[in-house]
Amino acid sequence: MNEQERLELEAAAFRQLVQHLRSRPDVQNIDLMNLAGFCRNCLSKWYKAAADDLGVEVTPDRAREEIYGMPYAEWKTKYQKEASAEQQAAFNKANKE
């Protein structure tokens, strides 16, 4: 595999991951953080950091919109639920270590 093929495969896998997350708004970010150690917000920050590395102007809001498929405030209103005590406890425990 050459470098261009590798880049194209990685880009396709990333697009599929983003599409999958968009199709599963029932999966809360705190659940992703508790199970995988990253969430949609992490992806948007990584997207922004990659843009910065390449000298491409992308705002944090635009990066989030790329990941969420809509403005972040709209996604939060439509899909984000209050974290349960159990979810918050698991998050706090994982982030103390």
Phi and psi in radians as a Rosetta constraint file:
Dihedral C 1 N 2 CA 2 C 2 CIRCULARHARMONIC -1.614 0.35
Dihedral N 2 CA 2 C 2 N 3 CIRCULARHARMONIC 3.038 0.35
Dihedral C 2 N 3 CA 3 C 3 CIRCULARHARMONIC -1.055 0.35
Dihedral N 3 CA 3 C 3 N 4 CIRCULARHARMONIC -0.733 0.35
Dihedral C 3 N 4 CA 4 C 4 CIRCULARHARMONIC -1.130 0.35
Dihedral N 4 CA 4 C 4 N 5 CIRCULARHARMONIC -0.732 0.35
Dihedral C 4 N 5 CA 5 C 5 CIRCULARHARMONIC -1.104 0.35
Dihedral N 5 CA 5 C 5 N 6 CIRCULARHARMONIC -0.734 0.35
Dihedral C 5 N 6 CA 6 C 6 CIRCULARHARMONIC -1.051 0.35
Dihedral N 6 CA 6 C 6 N 7 CIRCULARHARMONIC -0.813 0.35
Dihedral C 6 N 7 CA 7 C 7 CIRCULARHARMONIC -1.059 0.35
Dihedral N 7 CA 7 C 7 N 8 CIRCULARHARMONIC -0.740 0.35
Dihedral C 7 N 8 CA 8 C 8 CIRCULARHARMONIC -1.142 0.35
Dihedral N 8 CA 8 C 8 N 9 CIRCULARHARMONIC -0.701 0.35
Dihedral C 8 N 9 CA 9 C 9 CIRCULARHARMONIC -1.160 0.35
Dihedral N 9 CA 9 C 9 N 10 CIRCULARHARMONIC -0.758 0.35
Dihedral C 9 N 10 CA 10 C 10 CIRCULARHARMONIC -1.098 0.35
Dihedral N 10 CA 10 C 10 N 11 CIRCULARHARMONIC -0.731 0.35
Dihedral C 10 N 11 CA 11 C 11 CIRCULARHARMONIC -1.106 0.35
Dihedral N 11 CA 11 C 11 N 12 CIRCULARHARMONIC -0.723 0.35
Dihedral C 11 N 12 CA 12 C 12 CIRCULARHARMONIC -1.147 0.35
Dihedral N 12 CA 12 C 12 N 13 CIRCULARHARMONIC -0.708 0.35
Dihedral C 12 N 13 CA 13 C 13 CIRCULARHARMONIC -1.130 0.35
Dihedral N 13 CA 13 C 13 N 14 CIRCULARHARMONIC -0.719 0.35
Dihedral C 13 N 14 CA 14 C 14 CIRCULARHARMONIC -1.089 0.35
Dihedral N 14 CA 14 C 14 N 15 CIRCULARHARMONIC -0.798 0.35
Dihedral C 14 N 15 CA 15 C 15 CIRCULARHARMONIC -1.055 0.35
Dihedral N 15 CA 15 C 15 N 16 CIRCULARHARMONIC -0.681 0.35
Dihedral C 15 N 16 CA 16 C 16 CIRCULARHARMONIC -1.169 0.35
Dihedral N 16 CA 16 C 16 N 17 CIRCULARHARMONIC -0.699 0.35
Dihedral C 16 N 17 CA 17 C 17 CIRCULARHARMONIC -1.080 0.35
Dihedral N 17 CA 17 C 17 N 18 CIRCULARHARMONIC -0.820 0.35
Dihedral C 17 N 18 CA 18 C 18 CIRCULARHARMONIC -1.072 0.35
Dihedral N 18 CA 18 C 18 N 19 CIRCULARHARMONIC -0.778 0.35
Dihedral C 18 N 19 CA 19 C 19 CIRCULARHARMONIC -1.085 0.35
Dihedral N 19 CA 19 C 19 N 20 CIRCULARHARMONIC -0.715 0.35
Dihedral C 19 N 20 CA 20 C 20 CIRCULARHARMONIC -1.080 0.35
Dihedral N 20 CA 20 C 20 N 21 CIRCULARHARMONIC -0.790 0.35
Dihedral C 20 N 21 CA 21 C 21 CIRCULARHARMONIC -1.125 0.35
Dihedral N 21 CA 21 C 21 N 22 CIRCULARHARMONIC -0.651 0.35
Dihedral C 21 N 22 CA 22 C 22 CIRCULARHARMONIC -1.121 0.35
Dihedral N 22 CA 22 C 22 N 23 CIRCULARHARMONIC -0.579 0.35
Dihedral C 22 N 23 CA 23 C 23 CIRCULARHARMONIC -1.403 0.35
Dihedral N 23 CA 23 C 23 N 24 CIRCULARHARMONIC -0.123 0.35
Dihedral C 23 N 24 CA 24 C 24 CIRCULARHARMONIC -2.175 0.35
Dihedral N 24 CA 24 C 24 N 25 CIRCULARHARMONIC 1.051 0.35
Dihedral C 24 N 25 CA 25 C 25 CIRCULARHARMONIC -1.162 0.35
Dihedral N 25 CA 25 C 25 N 26 CIRCULARHARMONIC -0.236 0.35
Dihedral C 25 N 26 CA 26 C 26 CIRCULARHARMONIC -1.192 0.35
Dihedral N 26 CA 26 C 26 N 27 CIRCULARHARMONIC -0.396 0.35
Dihedral C 26 N 27 CA 27 C 27 CIRCULARHARMONIC -1.443 0.35
Dihedral N 27 CA 27 C 27 N 28 CIRCULARHARMONIC 1.962 0.35
Dihedral C 27 N 28 CA 28 C 28 CIRCULARHARMONIC -1.342 0.35
Dihedral N 28 CA 28 C 28 N 29 CIRCULARHARMONIC 2.641 0.35
Dihedral C 28 N 29 CA 29 C 29 CIRCULARHARMONIC -1.022 0.35
Dihedral N 29 CA 29 C 29 N 30 CIRCULARHARMONIC -0.653 0.35
Dihedral C 29 N 30 CA 30 C 30 CIRCULARHARMONIC -1.137 0.35
Dihedral N 30 CA 30 C 30 N 31 CIRCULARHARMONIC -0.588 0.35
Dihedral C 30 N 31 CA 31 C 31 CIRCULARHARMONIC -1.151 0.35
Dihedral N 31 CA 31 C 31 N 32 CIRCULARHARMONIC -0.748 0.35
Dihedral C 31 N 32 CA 32 C 32 CIRCULARHARMONIC -1.061 0.35
Dihedral N 32 CA 32 C 32 N 33 CIRCULARHARMONIC -0.778 0.35
Dihedral C 32 N 33 CA 33 C 33 CIRCULARHARMONIC -1.079 0.35
Dihedral N 33 CA 33 C 33 N 34 CIRCULARHARMONIC -0.769 0.35
Dihedral C 33 N 34 CA 34 C 34 CIRCULARHARMONIC -1.177 0.35
Dihedral N 34 CA 34 C 34 N 35 CIRCULARHARMONIC -0.606 0.35
Dihedral C 34 N 35 CA 35 C 35 CIRCULARHARMONIC -1.609 0.35
Dihedral N 35 CA 35 C 35 N 36 CIRCULARHARMONIC -0.644 0.35
Dihedral C 35 N 36 CA 36 C 36 CIRCULARHARMONIC -2.075 0.35
Dihedral N 36 CA 36 C 36 N 37 CIRCULARHARMONIC -0.214 0.35
Dihedral C 36 N 37 CA 37 C 37 CIRCULARHARMONIC 1.407 0.35
Dihedral N 37 CA 37 C 37 N 38 CIRCULARHARMONIC 0.197 0.35
Dihedral C 37 N 38 CA 38 C 38 CIRCULARHARMONIC -2.661 0.35
Dihedral N 38 CA 38 C 38 N 39 CIRCULARHARMONIC 2.835 0.35
Dihedral C 38 N 39 CA 39 C 39 CIRCULARHARMONIC -2.523 0.35
Dihedral N 39 CA 39 C 39 N 40 CIRCULARHARMONIC -3.016 0.35
Dihedral C 39 N 40 CA 40 C 40 CIRCULARHARMONIC -1.048 0.35
Dihedral N 40 CA 40 C 40 N 41 CIRCULARHARMONIC -0.667 0.35
Dihedral C 40 N 41 CA 41 C 41 CIRCULARHARMONIC -1.117 0.35
Dihedral N 41 CA 41 C 41 N 42 CIRCULARHARMONIC -0.685 0.35
Dihedral C 41 N 42 CA 42 C 42 CIRCULARHARMONIC -1.051 0.35
Dihedral N 42 CA 42 C 42 N 43 CIRCULARHARMONIC -0.805 0.35
Dihedral C 42 N 43 CA 43 C 43 CIRCULARHARMONIC -1.034 0.35
Dihedral N 43 CA 43 C 43 N 44 CIRCULARHARMONIC -0.713 0.35
Dihedral C 43 N 44 CA 44 C 44 CIRCULARHARMONIC -1.160 0.35
Dihedral N 44 CA 44 C 44 N 45 CIRCULARHARMONIC -0.629 0.35
Dihedral C 44 N 45 CA 45 C 45 CIRCULARHARMONIC -1.184 0.35
Dihedral N 45 CA 45 C 45 N 46 CIRCULARHARMONIC -0.686 0.35
Dihedral C 45 N 46 CA 46 C 46 CIRCULARHARMONIC -1.152 0.35
Dihedral N 46 CA 46 C 46 N 47 CIRCULARHARMONIC -0.673 0.35
Dihedral C 46 N 47 CA 47 C 47 CIRCULARHARMONIC -1.068 0.35
Dihedral N 47 CA 47 C 47 N 48 CIRCULARHARMONIC -0.820 0.35
Dihedral C 47 N 48 CA 48 C 48 CIRCULARHARMONIC -1.099 0.35
Dihedral N 48 CA 48 C 48 N 49 CIRCULARHARMONIC -0.752 0.35
Dihedral C 48 N 49 CA 49 C 49 CIRCULARHARMONIC -1.094 0.35
Dihedral N 49 CA 49 C 49 N 50 CIRCULARHARMONIC -0.691 0.35
Dihedral C 49 N 50 CA 50 C 50 CIRCULARHARMONIC -1.127 0.35
Dihedral N 50 CA 50 C 50 N 51 CIRCULARHARMONIC -0.716 0.35
Dihedral C 50 N 51 CA 51 C 51 CIRCULARHARMONIC -1.081 0.35
Dihedral N 51 CA 51 C 51 N 52 CIRCULARHARMONIC -0.776 0.35
Dihedral C 51 N 52 CA 52 C 52 CIRCULARHARMONIC -1.038 0.35
Dihedral N 52 CA 52 C 52 N 53 CIRCULARHARMONIC -0.757 0.35
Dihedral C 52 N 53 CA 53 C 53 CIRCULARHARMONIC -1.051 0.35
Dihedral N 53 CA 53 C 53 N 54 CIRCULARHARMONIC -0.583 0.35
Dihedral C 53 N 54 CA 54 C 54 CIRCULARHARMONIC -1.604 0.35
Dihedral N 54 CA 54 C 54 N 55 CIRCULARHARMONIC -0.019 0.35
Dihedral C 54 N 55 CA 55 C 55 CIRCULARHARMONIC 1.275 0.35
Dihedral N 55 CA 55 C 55 N 56 CIRCULARHARMONIC 0.440 0.35
Dihedral C 55 N 56 CA 56 C 56 CIRCULARHARMONIC -1.711 0.35
Dihedral N 56 CA 56 C 56 N 57 CIRCULARHARMONIC 2.235 0.35
Dihedral C 56 N 57 CA 57 C 57 CIRCULARHARMONIC -1.366 0.35
Dihedral N 57 CA 57 C 57 N 58 CIRCULARHARMONIC 1.978 0.35
Dihedral C 57 N 58 CA 58 C 58 CIRCULARHARMONIC -2.411 0.35
Dihedral N 58 CA 58 C 58 N 59 CIRCULARHARMONIC 2.192 0.35
Dihedral C 58 N 59 CA 59 C 59 CIRCULARHARMONIC -1.390 0.35
Dihedral N 59 CA 59 C 59 N 60 CIRCULARHARMONIC 2.769 0.35
Dihedral C 59 N 60 CA 60 C 60 CIRCULARHARMONIC -0.999 0.35
Dihedral N 60 CA 60 C 60 N 61 CIRCULARHARMONIC -0.680 0.35
Dihedral C 60 N 61 CA 61 C 61 CIRCULARHARMONIC -1.114 0.35
Dihedral N 61 CA 61 C 61 N 62 CIRCULARHARMONIC -0.709 0.35
Dihedral C 61 N 62 CA 62 C 62 CIRCULARHARMONIC -1.171 0.35
Dihedral N 62 CA 62 C 62 N 63 CIRCULARHARMONIC -0.681 0.35
Dihedral C 62 N 63 CA 63 C 63 CIRCULARHARMONIC -1.089 0.35
Dihedral N 63 CA 63 C 63 N 64 CIRCULARHARMONIC -0.751 0.35
Dihedral C 63 N 64 CA 64 C 64 CIRCULARHARMONIC -1.107 0.35
Dihedral N 64 CA 64 C 64 N 65 CIRCULARHARMONIC -0.720 0.35
Dihedral C 64 N 65 CA 65 C 65 CIRCULARHARMONIC -1.098 0.35
Dihedral N 65 CA 65 C 65 N 66 CIRCULARHARMONIC -0.621 0.35
Dihedral C 65 N 66 CA 66 C 66 CIRCULARHARMONIC -1.082 0.35
Dihedral N 66 CA 66 C 66 N 67 CIRCULARHARMONIC -0.656 0.35
Dihedral C 66 N 67 CA 67 C 67 CIRCULARHARMONIC -1.420 0.35
Dihedral N 67 CA 67 C 67 N 68 CIRCULARHARMONIC -0.796 0.35
Dihedral C 67 N 68 CA 68 C 68 CIRCULARHARMONIC -1.383 0.35
Dihedral N 68 CA 68 C 68 N 69 CIRCULARHARMONIC -0.382 0.35
Dihedral C 68 N 69 CA 69 C 69 CIRCULARHARMONIC 1.419 0.35
Dihedral N 69 CA 69 C 69 N 70 CIRCULARHARMONIC 0.145 0.35
Dihedral C 69 N 70 CA 70 C 70 CIRCULARHARMONIC -2.936 0.35
Dihedral N 70 CA 70 C 70 N 71 CIRCULARHARMONIC 2.913 0.35
Dihedral C 70 N 71 CA 71 C 71 CIRCULARHARMONIC -1.003 0.35
Dihedral N 71 CA 71 C 71 N 72 CIRCULARHARMONIC 2.464 0.35
Dihedral C 71 N 72 CA 72 C 72 CIRCULARHARMONIC -0.983 0.35
Dihedral N 72 CA 72 C 72 N 73 CIRCULARHARMONIC -0.750 0.35
Dihedral C 72 N 73 CA 73 C 73 CIRCULARHARMONIC -1.042 0.35
Dihedral N 73 CA 73 C 73 N 74 CIRCULARHARMONIC -0.676 0.35
Dihedral C 73 N 74 CA 74 C 74 CIRCULARHARMONIC -1.149 0.35
Dihedral N 74 CA 74 C 74 N 75 CIRCULARHARMONIC -0.770 0.35
Dihedral C 74 N 75 CA 75 C 75 CIRCULARHARMONIC -1.053 0.35
Dihedral N 75 CA 75 C 75 N 76 CIRCULARHARMONIC -0.795 0.35
Dihedral C 75 N 76 CA 76 C 76 CIRCULARHARMONIC -1.036 0.35
Dihedral N 76 CA 76 C 76 N 77 CIRCULARHARMONIC -0.760 0.35
Dihedral C 76 N 77 CA 77 C 77 CIRCULARHARMONIC -1.112 0.35
Dihedral N 77 CA 77 C 77 N 78 CIRCULARHARMONIC -0.741 0.35
Dihedral C 77 N 78 CA 78 C 78 CIRCULARHARMONIC -1.331 0.35
Dihedral N 78 CA 78 C 78 N 79 CIRCULARHARMONIC -0.683 0.35
Dihedral C 78 N 79 CA 79 C 79 CIRCULARHARMONIC -2.168 0.35
Dihedral N 79 CA 79 C 79 N 80 CIRCULARHARMONIC -0.451 0.35
Dihedral C 79 N 80 CA 80 C 80 CIRCULARHARMONIC -1.325 0.35
Dihedral N 80 CA 80 C 80 N 81 CIRCULARHARMONIC 2.312 0.35
Dihedral C 80 N 81 CA 81 C 81 CIRCULARHARMONIC -1.933 0.35
Dihedral N 81 CA 81 C 81 N 82 CIRCULARHARMONIC 2.773 0.35
Dihedral C 81 N 82 CA 82 C 82 CIRCULARHARMONIC -1.132 0.35
Dihedral N 82 CA 82 C 82 N 83 CIRCULARHARMONIC 2.365 0.35
Dihedral C 82 N 83 CA 83 C 83 CIRCULARHARMONIC -1.193 0.35
Dihedral N 83 CA 83 C 83 N 84 CIRCULARHARMONIC 2.401 0.35
Dihedral C 83 N 84 CA 84 C 84 CIRCULARHARMONIC -1.287 0.35
Dihedral N 84 CA 84 C 84 N 85 CIRCULARHARMONIC 2.888 0.35
Dihedral C 84 N 85 CA 85 C 85 CIRCULARHARMONIC -1.049 0.35
Dihedral N 85 CA 85 C 85 N 86 CIRCULARHARMONIC -0.669 0.35
Dihedral C 85 N 86 CA 86 C 86 CIRCULARHARMONIC -1.160 0.35
Dihedral N 86 CA 86 C 86 N 87 CIRCULARHARMONIC -0.760 0.35
Dihedral C 86 N 87 CA 87 C 87 CIRCULARHARMONIC -1.077 0.35
Dihedral N 87 CA 87 C 87 N 88 CIRCULARHARMONIC -0.800 0.35
Dihedral C 87 N 88 CA 88 C 88 CIRCULARHARMONIC -1.127 0.35
Dihedral N 88 CA 88 C 88 N 89 CIRCULARHARMONIC -0.701 0.35
Dihedral C 88 N 89 CA 89 C 89 CIRCULARHARMONIC -1.109 0.35
Dihedral N 89 CA 89 C 89 N 90 CIRCULARHARMONIC -0.744 0.35
Dihedral C 89 N 90 CA 90 C 90 CIRCULARHARMONIC -1.119 0.35
Dihedral N 90 CA 90 C 90 N 91 CIRCULARHARMONIC -0.698 0.35
Dihedral C 90 N 91 CA 91 C 91 CIRCULARHARMONIC -1.120 0.35
Dihedral N 91 CA 91 C 91 N 92 CIRCULARHARMONIC -0.825 0.35
Dihedral C 91 N 92 CA 92 C 92 CIRCULARHARMONIC -1.068 0.35
Dihedral N 92 CA 92 C 92 N 93 CIRCULARHARMONIC -0.714 0.35
Dihedral C 92 N 93 CA 93 C 93 CIRCULARHARMONIC -1.129 0.35
Dihedral N 93 CA 93 C 93 N 94 CIRCULARHARMONIC -0.788 0.35
Dihedral C 93 N 94 CA 94 C 94 CIRCULARHARMONIC -1.148 0.35
Dihedral N 94 CA 94 C 94 N 95 CIRCULARHARMONIC -0.546 0.35
Dihedral C 94 N 95 CA 95 C 95 CIRCULARHARMONIC -1.584 0.35
Dihedral N 95 CA 95 C 95 N 96 CIRCULARHARMONIC -0.035 0.35
Dihedral C 95 N 96 CA 96 C 96 CIRCULARHARMONIC -1.485 0.35
Dihedral N 96 CA 96 C 96 N 97 CIRCULARHARMONIC -0.453 0.35
